[in-house]
Amino acid sequence: MYENFFINVLCEVELIGTKVNALITRTTPRDVYDVYNLFKLKKDYDVNLIKKIAMFYITIGSDDRPIDFNNCIIKAINKIKKINFKTLKQTLIPVLKKSEKIVAEEIADNVIEIITAIFKLTKEERDYIDNFNKGIYEPNLLFKEYKINDISTHPMAIWKMNCILN
């Protein structure tokens, strides 16, 4: 009666990397809450890969040129610090259980600690950003120790390089 079919989905670490990207680039209360809850699960995530995935999406999605990565992190931290209980509660009412207690300062402090710990960049990661800003796309600087399929031909990255160079 049913045919077998496959659905492509993001792997867990890529999903988390894109959530961290959203946190850094948008920094809405929902983004803060999502990252807080994902890391609260205390799973054995490859945090280094999460960082690299977030960096990849931040660079290909940013309209800023050049990308000042440290400034992106500082802006996100400053926005997180401004989130208060009222804002968090109003924004999250549709997704919260009635019994769920939220402590805005705890959530904000925890997420700031997470992104501060994650985004200590290596020389290769800084080189990736510097080269990207010059229109040179070298994903191997981020992902050389990981088997990532077709990242060198990612359509958004290629489009962004064309925009930078033209």
CNS distance restraints for C-alpha pairs under 8 A (distance, minus, plus):
assign (resid  10 and name CA) (resid  14 and name CA) 5.94 0.50 0.50
assign (resid  10 and name CA) (resid  15 and name CA) 5.88 0.50 0.50
assign (resid  11 and name CA) (resid  15 and name CA) 6.30 0.50 0.50
assign (resid  12 and name CA) (resid  16 and name CA) 6.30 0.50 0.50
assign (resid  13 and name CA) (resid  17 and name CA) 6.08 0.50 0.50
assign (resid  13 and name CA) (resid  45 and name CA) 6.94 0.50 0.50
assign (resid  13 and name CA) (resid  46 and name CA) 7.22 0.50 0.50
assign (resid  13 and name CA) (resid  49 and name CA) 7.36 0.50 0.50
assign (resid  13 and name CA) (resid  50 and name CA) 5.98 0.50 0.50
assign (resid  14 and name CA) (resid  18 and name CA) 6.16 0.50 0.50
assign (resid  14 and name CA) (resid  50 and name CA) 6.77 0.50 0.50
assign (resid  14 and name CA) (resid  53 and name CA) 6.51 0.50 0.50
assign (resid  15 and name CA) (resid  19 and name CA) 6.27 0.50 0.50
assign (resid  16 and name CA) (resid  20 and name CA) 6.18 0.50 0.50
assign (resid  16 and name CA) (resid  35 and name CA) 7.67 0.50 0.50
assign (resid  16 and name CA) (resid  38 and name CA) 7.42 0.50 0.50
assign (resid  16 and name CA) (resid  50 and name CA) 6.56 0.50 0.50
assign (resid  17 and name CA) (resid  21 and name CA) 6.18 0.50 0.50
assign (resid  17 and name CA) (resid  49 and name CA) 7.86 0.50 0.50
assign (resid  17 and name CA) (resid  50 and name CA) 4.56 0.50 0.50
assign (resid  17 and name CA) (resid  51 and name CA) 6.56 0.50 0.50
assign (resid  17 and name CA) (resid  52 and name CA) 7.72 0.50 0.50
assign (resid  17 and name CA) (resid  53 and name CA) 5.11 0.50 0.50
assign (resid  17 and name CA) (resid  54 and name CA) 4.67 0.50 0.50
assign (resid  18 and name CA) (resid  22 and name CA) 6.19 0.50 0.50
assign (resid  18 and name CA) (resid  53 and name CA) 7.04 0.50 0.50
assign (resid  18 and name CA) (resid  54 and name CA) 5.79 0.50 0.50
assign (resid  18 and name CA) (resid  57 and name CA) 7.02 0.50 0.50
assign (resid  19 and name CA) (resid  23 and name CA) 6.21 0.50 0.50
assign (resid  19 and name CA) (resid  31 and name CA) 6.86 0.50 0.50
assign (resid  19 and name CA) (resid  34 and name CA) 7.26 0.50 0.50
assign (resid  19 and name CA) (resid  35 and name CA) 6.58 0.50 0.50
assign (resid  19 and name CA) (resid  54 and name CA) 7.91 0.50 0.50
assign (resid  20 and name CA) (resid  24 and name CA) 6.26 0.50 0.50
assign (resid  20 and name CA) (resid  31 and name CA) 7.81 0.50 0.50
assign (resid  20 and name CA) (resid  35 and name CA) 6.56 0.50 0.50
assign (resid  20 and name CA) (resid  50 and name CA) 7.87 0.50 0.50
assign (resid  20 and name CA) (resid  51 and name CA) 7.99 0.50 0.50
assign (resid  20 and name CA) (resid  54 and name CA) 5.88 0.50 0.50
assign (resid  21 and name CA) (resid  25 and name CA) 6.03 0.50 0.50
assign (resid  21 and name CA) (resid  54 and name CA) 4.69 0.50 0.50
assign (resid  21 and name CA) (resid  55 and name CA) 7.21 0.50 0.50
assign (resid  21 and name CA) (resid  57 and name CA) 6.33 0.50 0.50
assign (resid  21 and name CA) (resid  58 and name CA) 5.86 0.50 0.50
assign (resid  22 and name CA) (resid  26 and name CA) 5.43 0.50 0.50
assign (resid  22 and name CA) (resid  27 and name CA) 6.63 0.50 0.50
assign (resid  22 and name CA) (resid  31 and name CA) 6.34 0.50 0.50
assign (resid  23 and name CA) (resid  27 and name CA) 4.45 0.50 0.50
assign (resid  23 and name CA) (resid  28 and name CA) 6.95 0.50 0.50
assign (resid  23 and name CA) (resid  31 and name CA) 4.94 0.50 0.50
assign (resid  23 and name CA) (resid  32 and name CA) 6.15 0.50 0.50
assign (resid  23 and name CA) (resid  35 and name CA) 7.46 0.50 0.50
assign (resid  23 and name CA) (resid  76 and name CA) 7.22 0.50 0.50
assign (resid  24 and name CA) (resid  58 and name CA) 7.89 0.50 0.50
assign (resid  24 and name CA) (resid  72 and name CA) 6.65 0.50 0.50
assign (resid  24 and name CA) (resid  73 and name CA) 6.33 0.50 0.50
assign (resid  24 and name CA) (resid  76 and name CA) 5.29 0.50 0.50
assign (resid  25 and name CA) (resid  58 and name CA) 7.04 0.50 0.50
assign (resid  25 and name CA) (resid  72 and name CA) 7.30 0.50 0.50
assign (resid  25 and name CA) (resid  76 and name CA) 7.25 0.50 0.50
assign (resid  26 and name CA) (resid  31 and name CA) 7.62 0.50 0.50
assign (resid  26 and name CA) (resid  76 and name CA) 7.87 0.50 0.50
assign (resid  27 and name CA) (resid  31 and name CA) 5.81 0.50 0.50
assign (resid  27 and name CA) (resid  32 and name CA) 6.57 0.50 0.50
assign (resid  27 and name CA) (resid  76 and name CA) 5.96 0.50 0.50
assign (resid  27 and name CA) (resid  79 and name CA) 6.60 0.50 0.50
assign (resid  27 and name CA) (resid  80 and name CA) 6.87 0.50 0.50
assign (resid  28 and name CA) (resid  32 and name CA) 6.46 0.50 0.50
assign (resid  29 and name CA) (resid  33 and name CA) 6.12 0.50 0.50
assign (resid  29 and name CA) (resid  80 and name CA) 7.87 0.50 0.50
assign (resid  29 and name CA) (resid  83 and name CA) 6.86 0.50 0.50
assign (resid  29 and name CA) (resid  87 and name CA) 7.34 0.50 0.50
assign (resid  29 and name CA) (resid  88 and name CA) 5.59 0.50 0.50
assign (resid  29 and name CA) (resid  91 and name CA) 6.74 0.50 0.50
assign (resid  29 and name CA) (resid  92 and name CA) 7.70 0.50 0.50
assign (resid  30 and name CA) (resid  34 and name CA) 6.02 0.50 0.50
assign (resid  30 and name CA) (resid  88 and name CA) 7.69 0.50 0.50
assign (resid  30 and name CA) (resid  91 and name CA) 7.00 0.50 0.50
assign (resid  30 and name CA) (resid  92 and name CA) 6.64 0.50 0.50
assign (resid  31 and name CA) (resid  35 and name CA) 6.26 0.50 0.50
assign (resid  32 and name CA) (resid  36 and name CA) 6.09 0.50 0.50
assign (resid  32 and name CA) (resid  80 and name CA) 7.27 0.50 0.50
assign (resid  32 and name CA) (resid 107 and name CA) 7.56 0.50 0.50
assign (resid  32 and name CA) (resid 108 and name CA) 7.20 0.50 0.50
assign (resid  32 and name CA) (resid 111 and name CA) 6.71 0.50 0.50
assign (resid  33 and name CA) (resid  37 and name CA) 6.16 0.50 0.50
assign (resid  33 and name CA) (resid 107 and name CA) 7.08 0.50 0.50
assign (resid  34 and name CA) (resid  38 and name CA) 6.11 0.50 0.50
assign (resid  35 and name CA) (resid  39 and name CA) 6.19 0.50 0.50
assign (resid  35 and name CA) (resid 111 and name CA) 6.90 0.50 0.50
assign (resid  36 and name CA) (resid  40 and name CA) 5.97 0.50 0.50
assign (resid  36 and name CA) (resid 107 and name CA) 6.28 0.50 0.50
assign (resid  36 and name CA) (resid 110 and name CA) 6.89 0.50 0.50
assign (resid  36 and name CA) (resid 111 and name CA) 5.72 0.50 0.50
assign (resid  37 and name CA) (resid  41 and name CA) 6.53 0.50 0.50
assign (resid  38 and name CA) (resid  42 and name CA) 7.84 0.50 0.50
assign (resid  39 and name CA) (resid  43 and name CA) 7.36 0.50 0.50
assign (resid  45 and name CA) (resid  50 and name CA) 7.92 0.50 0.50
assign (resid  46 and name CA) (resid  50 and name CA) 6.36 0.50 0.50
assign (resid  47 and name CA) (resid  51 and name CA) 6.15 0.50 0.50
assign (resid  47 and name CA) (resid 118 and name CA) 6.88 0.50 0.50
assign (resid  48 and name CA) (resid  52 and name CA) 6.35 0.50 0.50
assign (resid  48 and name CA) (resid 118 and name CA) 7.28 0.50 0.50
assign (resid  49 and name CA) (resid  53 and name CA) 6.08 0.50 0.50
assign (resid  50 and name CA) (resid  54 and name CA) 6.12 0.50 0.50
assign (resid  51 and name CA) (resid  55 and name CA) 6.07 0.50 0.50
assign (resid  51 and name CA) (resid 118 and name CA) 6.17 0.50 0.50
assign (resid  51 and name CA) (resid 119 and name CA) 6.67 0.50 0.50
assign (resid  52 and name CA) (resid  56 and name CA) 6.07 0.50 0.50
assign (resid  52 and name CA) (resid 125 and name CA) 8.00 0.50 0.50
assign (resid  52 and name CA) (resid 142 and name CA) 5.99 0.50 0.50
assign (resid  52 and name CA) (resid 143 and name CA) 7.22 0.50 0.50
assign (resid  53 and name CA) (resid  57 and name CA) 6.33 0.50 0.50
assign (resid  54 and name CA) (resid  58 and name CA) 5.98 0.50 0.50
assign (resid  55 and name CA) (resid  59 and name CA) 6.09 0.50 0.50
assign (resid  56 and name CA) (resid  60 and name CA) 6.29 0.50 0.50
assign (resid  56 and name CA) (resid 139 and name CA) 7.99 0.50 0.50
assign (resid  57 and name CA) (resid  61 and name CA) 5.75 0.50 0.50
assign (resid  58 and name CA) (resid  62 and name CA) 5.79 0.50 0.50
assign (resid  59 and name CA) (resid  67 and name CA) 7.17 0.50 0.50
assign (resid  59 and name CA) (resid 129 and name CA) 7.33 0.50 0.50
assign (resid  59 and name CA) (resid 132 and name CA) 7.51 0.50 0.50
assign (resid  60 and name CA) (resid 156 and name CA) 6.37 0.50 0.50
assign (resid  60 and name CA) (resid 157 and name CA) 5.47 0.50 0.50
assign (resid  60 and name CA) (resid 160 and name CA) 6.25 0.50 0.50
assign (resid  62 and name CA) (resid  67 and name CA) 7.31 0.50 0.50
assign (resid  65 and name CA) (resid 133 and name CA) 6.68 0.50 0.50
assign (resid  66 and name CA) (resid 133 and name CA) 5.24 0.50 0.50
assign (resid  67 and name CA) (resid 129 and name CA) 7.36 0.50 0.50
assign (resid  67 and name CA) (resid 133 and name CA) 6.44 0.50 0.50
assign (resid  68 and name CA) (resid  72 and name CA) 6.41 0.50 0.50
assign (resid  69 and name CA) (resid  73 and name CA) 6.50 0.50 0.50
assign (resid  69 and name CA) (resid 129 and name CA) 7.73 0.50 0.50
assign (resid  70 and name CA) (resid  74 and name CA) 6.23 0.50 0.50
assign (resid  71 and name CA) (resid  75 and name CA) 5.99 0.50 0.50
assign (resid  72 and name CA) (resid  76 and name CA) 6.25 0.50 0.50
assign (resid  73 and name CA) (resid  77 and name CA) 6.19 0.50 0.50
assign (resid  73 and name CA) (resid 115 and name CA) 7.84 0.50 0.50
assign (resid  74 and name CA) (resid  78 and name CA) 6.16 0.50 0.50
assign (resid  75 and name CA) (resid  79 and name CA) 6.24 0.50 0.50
assign (resid  76 and name CA) (resid  80 and name CA) 6.14 0.50 0.50
assign (resid  77 and name CA) (resid  81 and name CA) 6.21 0.50 0.50
assign (resid  77 and name CA) (resid 112 and name CA) 6.08 0.50 0.50
assign (resid  78 and name CA) (resid  82 and name CA) 6.62 0.50 0.50
assign (resid  79 and name CA) (resid  83 and name CA) 6.80 0.50 0.50
assign (resid  80 and name CA) (resid 108 and name CA) 5.88 0.50 0.50
assign (resid  80 and name CA) (resid 112 and name CA) 7.38 0.50 0.50
assign (resid  81 and name CA) (resid 108 and name CA) 6.39 0.50 0.50
assign (resid  81 and name CA) (resid 109 and name CA) 7.92 0.50 0.50
assign (resid  83 and name CA) (resid  87 and name CA) 6.35 0.50 0.50
assign (resid  83 and name CA) (resid  88 and name CA) 6.70 0.50 0.50
assign (resid  83 and name CA) (resid 104 and name CA) 7.12 0.50 0.50
assign (resid  83 and name CA) (resid 108 and name CA) 7.37 0.50 0.50
assign (resid  84 and name CA) (resid  88 and name CA) 6.15 0.50 0.50
assign (resid  84 and name CA) (resid 104 and name CA) 5.70 0.50 0.50
assign (resid  84 and name CA) (resid 105 and name CA) 7.30 0.50 0.50
assign (resid  85 and name CA) (resid  89 and name CA) 5.90 0.50 0.50
assign (resid  85 and name CA) (resid 102 and name CA) 7.75 0.50 0.50
assign (resid  85 and name CA) (resid 103 and name CA) 6.82 0.50 0.50
assign (resid  85 and name CA) (resid 104 and name CA) 4.94 0.50 0.50
assign (resid  85 and name CA) (resid 105 and name CA) 7.82 0.50 0.50
assign (resid  86 and name CA) (resid  90 and name CA) 6.02 0.50 0.50
assign (resid  87 and name CA) (resid  91 and name CA) 6.07 0.50 0.50
assign (resid  88 and name CA) (resid  92 and name CA) 6.00 0.50 0.50
assign (resid  88 and name CA) (resid 104 and name CA) 6.87 0.50 0.50
assign (resid  89 and name CA) (resid  93 and name CA) 5.74 0.50 0.50
assign (resid  89 and name CA) (resid 102 and name CA) 7.80 0.50 0.50
assign (resid  92 and name CA) (resid  96 and name CA) 6.11 0.50 0.50
assign (resid  96 and name CA) (resid 100 and name CA) 6.29 0.50 0.50
assign (resid 102 and name CA) (resid 107 and name CA) 7.70 0.50 0.50
assign (resid 103 and name CA) (resid 107 and name CA) 6.22 0.50 0.50
assign (resid 104 and name CA) (resid 108 and name CA) 5.98 0.50 0.50
assign (resid 105 and name CA) (resid 109 and name CA) 5.87 0.50 0.50
assign (resid 106 and name CA) (resid 110 and name CA) 5.96 0.50 0.50
assign (resid 107 and name CA) (resid 111 and name CA) 6.15 0.50 0.50
assign (resid 108 and name CA) (resid 112 and name CA) 6.09 0.50 0.50
assign (resid 109 and name CA) (resid 113 and name CA) 6.14 0.50 0.50
assign (resid 110 and name CA) (resid 114 and name CA) 6.22 0.50 0.50
assign (resid 111 and name CA) (resid 115 and name CA) 6.25 0.50 0.50
assign (resid 112 and name CA) (resid 116 and name CA) 5.96 0.50 0.50
assign (resid 113 and name CA) (resid 117 and name CA) 6.08 0.50 0.50
assign (resid 114 and name CA) (resid 118 and name CA) 6.08 0.50 0.50
assign (resid 115 and name CA) (resid 119 and name CA) 5.87 0.50 0.50
assign (resid 116 and name CA) (resid 120 and name CA) 7.12 0.50 0.50
assign (resid 121 and name CA) (resid 125 and name CA) 5.73 0.50 0.50
assign (resid 121 and name CA) (resid 126 and name CA) 6.32 0.50 0.50
assign (resid 122 and name CA) (resid 126 and name CA) 6.30 0.50 0.50
assign (resid 123 and name CA) (resid 127 and name CA) 6.04 0.50 0.50
assign (resid 124 and name CA) (resid 128 and name CA) 6.10 0.50 0.50
assign (resid 124 and name CA) (resid 141 and name CA) 5.35 0.50 0.50
assign (resid 124 and name CA) (resid 142 and name CA) 6.74 0.50 0.50
assign (resid 125 and name CA) (resid 129 and name CA) 6.48 0.50 0.50
assign (resid 125 and name CA) (resid 141 and name CA) 6.37 0.50 0.50
assign (resid 125 and name CA) (resid 142 and name CA) 5.82 0.50 0.50
assign (resid 126 and name CA) (resid 130 and name CA) 6.14 0.50 0.50
assign (resid 127 and name CA) (resid 131 and name CA) 5.91 0.50 0.50
assign (resid 127 and name CA) (resid 141 and name CA) 7.31 0.50 0.50
assign (resid 128 and name CA) (resid 132 and name CA) 5.97 0.50 0.50
assign (resid 128 and name CA) (resid 137 and name CA) 7.54 0.50 0.50
assign (resid 128 and name CA) (resid 138 and name CA) 6.30 0.50 0.50
assign (resid 128 and name CA) (resid 139 and name CA) 7.10 0.50 0.50
assign (resid 128 and name CA) (resid 141 and name CA) 5.69 0.50 0.50
assign (resid 128 and name CA) (resid 142 and name CA) 6.72 0.50 0.50
assign (resid 129 and name CA) (resid 133 and name CA) 6.15 0.50 0.50
assign (resid 130 and name CA) (resid 134 and name CA) 6.57 0.50 0.50
assign (resid 131 and name CA) (resid 135 and name CA) 6.36 0.50 0.50
assign (resid 131 and name CA) (resid 136 and name CA) 4.92 0.50 0.50
assign (resid 131 and name CA) (resid 137 and name CA) 6.61 0.50 0.50
assign (resid 131 and name CA) (resid 138 and name CA) 7.36 0.50 0.50
assign (resid 132 and name CA) (resid 136 and name CA) 4.99 0.50 0.50
assign (resid 132 and name CA) (resid 137 and name CA) 5.37 0.50 0.50
assign (resid 132 and name CA) (resid 138 and name CA) 7.48 0.50 0.50
assign (resid 132 and name CA) (resid 161 and name CA) 7.64 0.50 0.50
assign (resid 133 and name CA) (resid 164 and name CA) 7.62 0.50 0.50
assign (resid 134 and name CA) (resid 164 and name CA) 7.41 0.50 0.50
assign (resid 134 and name CA) (resid 165 and name CA) 7.89 0.50 0.50
assign (resid 135 and name CA) (resid 161 and name CA) 5.11 0.50 0.50
assign (resid 135 and name CA) (resid 162 and name CA) 7.67 0.50 0.50
assign (resid 135 and name CA) (resid 164 and name CA) 5.51 0.50 0.50
assign (resid 135 and name CA) (resid 165 and name CA) 5.76 0.50 0.50
assign (resid 136 and name CA) (resid 161 and name CA) 7.01 0.50 0.50
assign (resid 137 and name CA) (resid 152 and name CA) 7.94 0.50 0.50
assign (resid 137 and name CA) (resid 157 and name CA) 7.41 0.50 0.50
assign (resid 137 and name CA) (resid 158 and name CA) 7.94 0.50 0.50
assign (resid 137 and name CA) (resid 161 and name CA) 6.93 0.50 0.50
assign (resid 138 and name CA) (resid 142 and name CA) 7.85 0.50 0.50
assign (resid 138 and name CA) (resid 152 and name CA) 7.56 0.50 0.50
assign (resid 139 and name CA) (resid 143 and name CA) 6.14 0.50 0.50
assign (resid 139 and name CA) (resid 144 and name CA) 7.83 0.50 0.50
assign (resid 139 and name CA) (resid 151 and name CA) 6.91 0.50 0.50
assign (resid 139 and name CA) (resid 152 and name CA) 6.36 0.50 0.50
assign (resid 140 and name CA) (resid 144 and name CA) 4.67 0.50 0.50
assign (resid 143 and name CA) (resid 147 and name CA) 7.50 0.50 0.50
assign (resid 143 and name CA) (resid 148 and name CA) 7.17 0.50 0.50
assign (resid 150 and name CA) (resid 154 and name CA) 6.55 0.50 0.50
assign (resid 153 and name CA) (resid 157 and name CA) 7.49 0.50 0.50
assign (resid 153 and name CA) (resid 158 and name CA) 6.76 0.50 0.50
assign (resid 154 and name CA) (resid 158 and name CA) 6.31 0.50 0.50
assign (resid 155 and name CA) (resid 159 and name CA) 6.07 0.50 0.50
assign (resid 156 and name CA) (resid 160 and name CA) 6.03 0.50 0.50
assign (resid 157 and name CA) (resid 161 and name CA) 6.19 0.50 0.50
assign (resid 158 and name CA) (resid 162 and name CA) 6.35 0.50 0.50
assign (resid 159 and name CA) (resid 163 and name CA) 6.32 0.50 0.50
assign (resid 160 and name CA) (resid 164 and name CA) 6.20 0.50 0.50
assign (resid 161 and name CA) (resid 165 and name CA) 6.11 0.50 0.50
assign (resid 162 and name CA) (resid 166 and name CA) 5.98 0.50 0.50
